Amino acid sequence: MTPRFPRTEPQIPDHWRDRLIDNGCVSEERGDFDPFPVVKLFTPDAGATWLITEAFPEDGDSRLFGLC
């Protein structure tokens, strides 16, 4: 069995995180705002993919929006 190593790098880099937060702020101001996906997250063993478009900083970056 292959040993597991803890991840040391963030899953979403800071420059993309900032863009997600900017999209979230604009989305709150304008109801018709439909941003393009910024980040693609996936699980190779389960076949699930998320296209993340927005983040909201008041939740400590725990609330993300997009498509699954």
Beta strands, then each sheet from edge to edge (+ up, - down):
strand 1: 39-43
strand 2: 48-55
strand 3: 64-67
sheet 1: 1+ 2- 3+
end
